[in-house]
Amino acid sequence: STSMGRHDALLALTRRVGVVLASSSETVGTRGVVTFTAAAALRSSSPGVTRFAPSRGSEGVTRNLRPSSSNKWYATGRAGASGPFAVPHPTRADTLRYPARAAGAAAALDPKLKGAMVGRPDPLSTRGESGGSGGARATAFDRLVYYPILFLALVELLVWYSVAATSPTSEQQEIENWSGTKKVQCERYVQPETTAQVREAVEWAHVHRKRLRPVGSALSPNGAGFSEDGMLSMALLDEVLEVDTENMTVTVQAGARVLEVTEKLRKHGLTLLNYASIREQQIGGFTQVGAHGTGACIPPLDETVVKLKLVTPGKGEILLTENDPDGGAALRMARCGVGALGVATEITLRVTAAHKLLEKTWCATRAEVRANHENWLRSHQHIRYMWIPFTDVVVVVGSNPLPEGVNFVARKSDAKQEAKKTEPMRRLLKQVSPMATIDETLGFGELRDALLAVDPLNVAHVKLVNAAEGEFWRRNCGTRCDWSDQILGFDCGGQQHVFEVAFKTGDSLGSNTGADLQYMTELLQIIEQEGIPAPAPIEQRWSAGSRSPMSPATNWSIADANSADANADADVTGRSGNPGLHSWIGIIMYLPSEDETQRNAITNAFKKYAARETEALGDRYGIKTHWAKIELPDDTEDREKARKTMDSRYDTESFRKLRNEYDPKGVLGNDMVEGLLGDPARVQKRDSLSSAFWGPLERYAETQWVLEELRKQKEEGANGDDNALHDNALNTSRDTSPSSPSTSSASNQVPRKSFHRHLERKFNAAVENGSLVNVSIQIAMAVALHFNIGYQNLMRAIKEEDTKRAAAKREATIEADRIKLETATPKAT
């Protein structure tokens, strides 16, 4: 009882002190102390505690208090507590609100602080007049969100570990193609040294749904083997495994280059049936994209493949031959499968006896070509035309095997004669660029680049360059003799954009419809009438047809396939005993300098050039674009149109059916393969979600870029209003942005920050892989990044507001001093 009495006495004393303080409200403010004291007074009504009658000084305070819904209080002010000391603690609102208001009142009364508090937001204005509970506490909703995210994060960690622990050895690399037109930052670049390592890498990609695109020498102008997510290089599998002189075949690993294979075959008196222009190609890519040489009776190189070993995600390692139960249908489909059906590890090709070619080069007019075309096509084993726009010059290069017993003696050419050949181009370079220093060692291709670099998109200038090139070829006519691989390979020039198409112009050499020359006539008319700055040459070659359904020179057609359904004995490839005659035509634009603005302008002009050719001639001639030179359109409607075109000109139904068996998850593809041949939904999901989540980041990056350019211009003393400077900075940022394989035009993109790009790649991969865990985590990362950007913008706004307040405070102080001085001056007088 004694202890209880002391307890009650101490509580009574506390209440009295609170009431006394409450009566002095003008010193601190009323609300905080009143609330604190009132709670102590109401505490007297709690059961089990002696009631306390407040003094007169506190009567007016306690009488106006509203009764609480509960007579028990926590120390924080919440109901439900018990005990003699369970009094409410002042809330955060009570602690912060009154000093801020007091400061605001002082600023309003003190001239020196006039304007300093103007516009300052009330940090507690959204909490309501009743204050709050004193701080944020976890709710049921918080827990509902927190624990699933925590669970997903743990699962993601386990998934990441399982992927990382079993992933093949790889590295991050920046890959650029030979033409300098495509560049990719590859996150996972795998270089296996054995077939077993290839199998392990492909199996890993299949299990974890990771893209791993096979790539050769990266020669394709369109980057056909490129993928940001992952690439599988075959460069280290480059052995020539077997040369069979009896069956006239050679078996090589896919990474073996044409140059090395040719030298190995030469020791056995053998060589490949035909060659493309570049001998640095790997055999795998050489056949998978349907590479071709020239020769009206010689098929593309994929037709020479008689056996193919593939490592596939869906069926493991398989061997395809012409003697398979399906009659070799899978072999014919896979040997020109654009790397989307499996990774070719071993390839067996037909070869022929090594031989020398006697090549003759001469110039003809367009009328002479039309008059002699059939004869020249029949009388040369290999022949190609190089049409020079805006001139009446056609360079004809034809070659035939050197007859047995004939010994060709080549005339020696000295440096003086070689210089005479390029003299027209040197003379023109001095005219258009008088201040340039011309190196006497520059060759034909280097001189052409130097000339075009002066003004590559000026039609009048391009006409002069083409005329000089025509004169060079007139002086370069003659005959030479060498091994077939040396004759058929030639220098393609410097960095360039190339667009090459093939179309059928007859069932055989003897039944040419004349579509080949008619196509060229119409194309030249478009160029010259519409003023397209087309440099030389436009190259035209021929080949026999291919039984590979996905070859650009395929003899397959929908009509033949339908007739084959009715006649089981018919050849379902559409060949029907006829070899077919196909013409290949390639247009070109060079990239003669490293100036990004000029290169972007040339790139845009070339896209329009190729689009104009396709629009005017594509449907009428049924053109098929070379797999190494086709581009995935940017626009969704254009992609759908291109996909329908593929369906009408290739046996895509059989291709997709086989791909569903060999690569059901599409891990060996890229956006080009999926968009044109595979599952377009994979590309559409990447594009739409990227636009939704990363569009704001693009705009943020552009804003930062423009602000940086604006700052630089102001530092350099640029004159003009802010709007003009802003527009100039925006144009500068867009003009100087490097090209990238994104869905938008490269000339309109601002470089993204590295962490943006890294997160976007991970997010896109997660969406494509279809993993709920991955998608959830990446969405969380994207949302967090958005909040981060919002926070940065808020901090920037607060900083600007603080700067304005500081300036207002300085102005108020100056004004107050001035008023004080003016007030004091009359008194002194």
Summary of the structure (lengths in Angstrom):
residues: 829
radius of gyration: 39.8
end to end distance: 79.0
largest distance: 135.9
contacts: 2579
relative contact order: 0.08
helix: 49%
strand: 15%
